[in-house]
Amino acid sequence: MHIIVCVKQTPAGENVSVDQNTGCIIRSGESALNPFDEFAIEEAVRVKEKTPGSKVTAVTMGPPQAEAVLREAVARGCDGGVHVCGREFAGSDTWATSYALSQAVKKLSENDPSVLVFCGKQTNDSDTGHIGPQMAQWLGWPGAAFVRKLEAVDGKSVRVQRLMEDGYDVVEMPLPAVLSVIKEINTPRIASLKGRLASKKAQFPKWSAAELGCDPAKLGLDGSPTSVVRCFTPPQRASNTVKIQGETAADKARNLSAALKEAKIL
Ligand SMILES: Cc1cc2nc3c(=O)[nH]c(=O)nc-3n(C[C@H](O)[C@H](O)[C@H](O)COP(=O)(O)OP(=O)(O)OC[C@H]3O[C@@H](n4cnc5c(N)ncnc54)[C@H](O)[C@@H]3O)c2cc1C
């Protein structure tokens, strides 16, 4: 089985800043592997370990420095990686990004039906959660988002638990398929020394839009149907906290009800 895991380089830490003039994310600070992708890598490597003869390839789309996340993926147990890289991809929205990534997955699969693609649930910068489901759509493959457990997988099909608001669904689908996983799925391992050494030596092919056979009209800022009109931090709402007093729980409930009626909420 060929297991493919999509990984993105994002700003390290939780405070992602946006340039107020251009509306673009400021990427000049320290970068790291998107935290949610640690879980996708771990699950991909676990499937490989349980499935003799399989391999894991990490894929990233990003500027030259994004190669660092492919090294991290190899350190954590992936066998190799490919880097979708080129000016033609700059400014892509999720539609264009998922298109380019799906072209890379197609090239990696080359008509092999025994392919399972893993994505993280979302990123910590753009944070949309679009990429996994959109890739499934571009590829015409079945997919599941918010996967919390892989119940069974072999070279032909996969059965997963997909988290829903009121519980979970059990979904079985034939391969090839695309899954987006949530952090409850596993506890990612720490990279081994052997993995770190392998990652230092690893070479990652760089694939351009032309090599992927991409339609240029579907790439970059011009090929993106979304346009960022304005980016802003919403003003903080003034909080008007009222502490409801009362001797007993029943008193407090009565006073709360009276206060809500007075405020015309009830
Ligand atoms: C109009 C518009 C313009 C934009 N312009 C720019 C810009 O100029 N520069 C810029 O840097 N960003 C830009 N973005 C953001 C960029 O489109 C998104 O970062 C990208 O599409 C991925 O979306 P996401 O981060 O929300 O991923 P999500 O859908 O939240 O990610 C889910 C999972 O998909 C996978 N994944 C996501 N992105 C990648 C990737 N690149 N490579 C491999 N796997 C991935 C990971 O497994 C991840 O966990 C723009 C967005 C819009 C809407």
The ligand as a Gaussian input file, in Angstrom:
#p B3LYP/6-31G(d) Opt

LIG

0 1
 C       -7.656000      34.200000      -1.265000
 C       -6.583000      33.526000      -0.503000
 C       -5.291000      33.929000      -0.731000
 C       -4.282000      33.318000      -0.049000
 N       -3.055000      33.746000      -0.288000
 C       -2.042000      33.198000       0.363000
 C       -0.737000      33.670000       0.174000
 O       -0.488000      34.606000      -0.587000
 N        0.248000      33.055000       0.831000
 C       -0.010000      32.019000       1.681000
 O        0.936000      31.491000       2.245000
 N       -1.242000      31.550000       1.917000
 C       -2.260000      32.130000       1.287000
 N       -3.501000      31.679000       1.525000
 C       -3.697000      30.565000       2.433000
 C       -3.631000      29.259000       1.689000
 O       -4.587000      29.197000       0.698000
 C       -3.897000      28.133000       2.654000
 O       -2.871000      28.179000       3.610000
 C       -3.868000      26.794000       1.983000
 O       -4.815000      26.744000       0.965000
 C       -4.149000      25.665000       2.928000
 O       -5.337000      25.904000       3.630000
 P       -5.380000      25.727000       5.178000
 O       -4.102000      26.242000       5.735000
 O       -6.656000      26.315000       5.664000
 O       -5.383000      24.154000       5.342000
 P       -6.425000      23.180000       6.067000
 O       -7.462000      22.804000       5.095000
 O       -6.855000      23.744000       7.391000
 O       -5.432000      21.972000       6.304000
 C       -5.870000      20.633000       6.495000
 C       -4.713000      19.716000       6.183000
 O       -4.405000      19.776000       4.786000
 C       -3.008000      19.576000       4.602000
 N       -2.416000      20.779000       3.989000
 C       -2.873000      22.048000       4.038000
 N       -2.058000      22.867000       3.341000
 C       -1.074000      22.094000       2.841000
 C        0.079000      22.340000       2.048000
 N        0.378000      23.567000       1.607000
 N        0.880000      21.310000       1.736000
 C        0.588000      20.047000       2.158000
 N       -0.478000      19.757000       2.924000
 C       -1.298000      20.758000       3.253000
 C       -2.425000      19.297000       5.985000
 O       -2.463000      17.905000       6.216000
 C       -3.414000      20.002000       6.899000
 O       -3.416000      19.492000       8.214000
 C       -4.538000      32.281000       0.886000
 C       -5.845000      31.907000       1.139000
 C       -6.868000      32.524000       0.463000
 C       -8.281000      32.141000       0.782000

